[in-house]
Amino acid sequence: MSNLDQNHRLPFLEGGGEMGELTRHFDWATTPLGPAYQWPQSLRTSVSLLLTSKFPMLIWWGQELIQFYNDAYRPSLGQQG
């Protein structure tokens, strides 16, 4: 099973509107974070809260400061989001 297929089976990535969909379709194995199923519990919880929140949220994670943000935060990034 590919990493992308596994992303669709991870409960912490469920929902989340457009950013949730983009997060599930991203190949995290190609990043320093590695496959989403291997993420630490603290990141899983944070991403789940972020994706399901109606309030603008942004997370910077790790030494590389990888960004996660939700649909509500996206307008603050400008027209192209």
Secondary structure as the mmCIF struct_conf table of DSSP 4:
data_model
#
loop_
_struct_conf.conf_type_id
_struct_conf.id
_struct_conf.beg_label_comp_id
_struct_conf.beg_label_asym_id
_struct_conf.beg_label_seq_id
_struct_conf.end_label_comp_id
_struct_conf.end_label_asym_id
_struct_conf.end_label_seq_id
HELX_RH_AL_P HELX_RH_AL_P1 ASN A 3 ASN A 7
TURN_TY1_P TURN_TY1_P1 HIS A 8 ARG A 9
HELX_RH_3T_P HELX_RH_3T_P1 PRO A 11 LEU A 13
BEND BEND1 GLU A 14 GLU A 14
HELX_RH_AL_P HELX_RH_AL_P2 GLY A 17 HIS A 25
BEND BEND2 PHE A 26 PHE A 26
HELX_RH_3T_P HELX_RH_3T_P2 TRP A 28 THR A 30
BEND BEND3 THR A 31 THR A 31
TURN_TY1_P TURN_TY1_P2 PRO A 32 LEU A 33
HELX_RH_3T_P HELX_RH_3T_P3 ALA A 36 GLN A 38
BEND BEND4 TRP A 39 TRP A 39
HELX_RH_AL_P HELX_RH_AL_P3 GLN A 41 THR A 52
BEND BEND5 LYS A 54 PHE A 55
STRN STRN1 LEU A 58 TRP A 61
TURN_TY1_P TURN_TY1_P3 GLY A 62 LEU A 65
STRN STRN2 ILE A 66 TYR A 69
TURN_TY1_P TURN_TY1_P4 ASP A 71 TYR A 73
HELX_RH_3T_P HELX_RH_3T_P4 ARG A 74 LEU A 77
TURN_TY1_P TURN_TY1_P5 GLN A 79 GLN A 80
#
